[in-house]
Amino acid sequence: MKYFKTAIVLCIICGLCAVLIAFINYFTAPIIEKNKIEAQNKACSEIYPGLTYEEVELNGADSAIEKKWVAKDGDTVKGYIYSLNGKNSYGNISLLVGINLDGSAEKVVLTENTQSFASKVKNHVKSTYNNGATADVDNVDVKCGATFGATLVKELVLIAVNDYKGGAN
């Protein structure tokens, strides 16, 4: 009987905790989603400042691609922005990649970087992809002290470039 009472008390505590977590999530989920959208909008404006962004439907895109926008100046298309997410044994990387109409990578903005050597990955992205358009992504050197993270970034950028070049616009 003693063990039965203990089990019942623990079940009640677990049930109350589950209800409390659901209650808190109900109120915080919209705030978290709003903050994520604001961060994406800010990152988009870092890639193509002063333009407007219109979400494009993903048809048969790679599973790493979360969203895709067309960047326009009025009615003139200036490029595309891809939101991608990848994971390796060192952590997650989420980023936005701007793809110019010639297929070069305009800029890469990290939105999440939980890699073990996150600062090295961030420095690699800044020095490699953000010094003007990167036309030859295939030959980007990933040796930076965080090779696995840099390789993941390169793979994600290549997914965006290949999607653009594949005509899925």
N, C-alpha and C positions, 0 to 999 in steps of 0.2 A: 504494500500500500504506500509505503514511503517513496518508492521509486516512481510509482504512478503519479503521486502528487507533484513530485519534482518535474516529471515530464510534462504534466499539464501546465505548471507554472512557466516552464521554459517555452512551451508552445504559445502561451498567451503573450509572453514578452516578445517573442519573434513576430507574432501577428501584429502587435502594437507597433513594433519597429517598422514593419512592412507598410502599415497604414501611414505612419509618420513620413516615411520616405516618399511614398506616392503623393501625399499631400504637399510636401515641399516641392517635389518635381512638378506638380501641377502648376505651381506659381512661378517656378524658376525657369522652366523649359522655354517659354516665350522670350524671356529676357536673354537667355543664352543664345537662342536663335537670332534675335535682333542684333546682339553684339557680334555674332559671327558674320552676319550680312554686312554690318558696318565695317568690320575688318576687311572683308572681301572688297567692298567698294573703295576703301582707302587704298588697298593694294592695287586694284585696277587703275586708280588714278595715278599711282606711282609708275605704272607701266606706260600708259598712254594718258598723260595729263590733259585735262580740258576737253576730253571727248565724252560721248555718251555711250552707254553699254546696253546691249539688248541680248537677252539670253537666247541661245540657239538650241534647238532640239538635238539630242544625241541619238543618232541613228547608227546602230551597229558599232559604236565606239568601244575602245578598249575599256575594260572594267576599272582601270586606274583613273580614268577621266570622270570627274564628278559633275562638272558643269563646263559650259562653253559659252562665251559671249562674243558678239561681233562689236568691235570698237569703231564708232562712226564719228565723223565730223560733218554734221548735217546729214546729208544723204550719201556722203562719200565714205566708203569703207576704208579704214586705215590699217586694220589688222584684226587678229582674233586673240582672245584671252582664254586660256584653259586652266581649270582648277583640277589638280591631280593629287592623288594620295598614294603613298607607297610605304612599305614596311620591310625591314630586314631584322636580323638578330640584334642590332644595335639600337633600334627604336623606329619611330614613325617620322615621316616627312610629308607635309602637305605644302603645296606651293602653287603659285600662279605663274604661268608662262605666257608672255606676249609673243605672238607669231606674226611677223610682218608678211605682207602680201608676196614677197619674194621667197618666203619659206624660212627666213632666218629667225633666230630667237632674239627678240628685242630686249627682253629683260626677264629675270626670274626673281620673284618675291616669295620668300619663305613665310608661310602662315603658321606652320607648326614644325618644330624641330626638336624631337626628343632623343636624338642620337647621342651616344656616349660622348662623342667629341663634337658636340653641337657648335661650339665656337669655331672650330676648324672648318666644319661644313659651311657655316655662315660666311666665313672669310673666303672660302673657296668660291662660293656662289657669287659673292660680291666682286671678286677679282676676275672671275672667268666669264660670267654671263652678263655682267652689268657695266661693261666698259664699251658700250656700243653693240650693235647687232652682231650676234655670233652665227656666222653662216655655216661653218663646218662643225656641227655638234658631234658628228661621228668621231672626230679626232681630238676631242677635248681631253686634256691630260687630267686624270683623276688622282694622281699621286700628290697628296696634300697633307698627310698625317691623319686623315680620316677617309681612307680610300673607299671603304664600304659605303659610307654616307655619300661621298662624292659620286660613286658609281650609281647609287640609287637616284640621285638628282639627275645625272646624265641620262639614265634610262627613262625617267619621267619626262624630261625635256624631249627626248627622241620620240616618245609616244605621242606627244603633242605635235611635233614637227611632222611625223609620219601620218597622223590623222589629217592634218591640214593638207599635206601633199597628196594624200589619198583621195582628196576631193569630197570629204564628208562635210563640206562647208554648208 
